[in-house]
Amino acid sequence: MNTAEVYRIDWLPGTDVLHGVCHCGAERTAEDPVELWQWMLAHPDGHSPAPLQKGTIE
């Protein structure tokens, strides 16, 4: 099975803000899409994984 890294950027309606989620679970918001993509593609620099949610297995 082949897997791919998934990057996601969503626009927050009613704002000029974009919300990005890296494949590692780190999240960031920015108004500049270039800044957001540079942050994502710089993985792992500047990334902290999202905290585990209660009931998940590490």
C-alpha positions in Angstrom: 0.0 0.0 0.0 1.3 3.4 -0.9 0.6 6.3 1.4 0.9 10.0 0.8 1.4 13.0 3.0 -1.8 15.1 3.3 -1.7 18.8 3.7 -4.9 20.8 4.2 -5.7 24.4 4.1 -9.2 25.7 4.9 -10.5 29.2 4.6 -12.3 30.5 7.7 -15.5 32.0 6.3 -16.1 35.7 7.1 -12.4 36.3 7.6 -9.2 36.6 5.6 -7.7 33.8 7.7 -6.5 30.4 6.4 -6.2 27.4 8.7 -3.6 24.8 7.8 -3.1 21.3 9.0 0.1 19.4 8.3 0.3 15.7 7.9 1.9 15.5 11.3 -1.2 17.1 13.0 0.4 20.5 13.6 -1.9 23.4 12.9 -1.4 27.0 12.1 -3.4 30.0 10.9 -2.3 32.8 8.6 -3.6 35.4 6.2 -0.9 34.8 3.6 -1.3 31.5 1.7 2.4 31.5 0.7 3.5 31.8 4.4 1.2 28.8 5.2 2.6 26.6 2.4 6.2 27.5 3.3 5.5 26.5 6.9 3.9 23.2 5.8 6.6 22.3 3.4 9.3 23.1 6.0 8.1 20.1 8.1 9.4 19.3 10.8 10.8 22.9 11.4 8.3 24.9 13.4 5.9 22.0 13.9 4.5 20.6 17.1 2.1 17.7 16.8 -1.4 18.3 17.9 -2.0 17.0 21.5 -3.5 13.6 21.8 -7.2 13.5 22.4 -8.5 11.6 25.4 -9.2 8.0 24.4 -6.7 7.8 21.6 -3.8 5.4 21.5 -0.3 6.8 21.2 
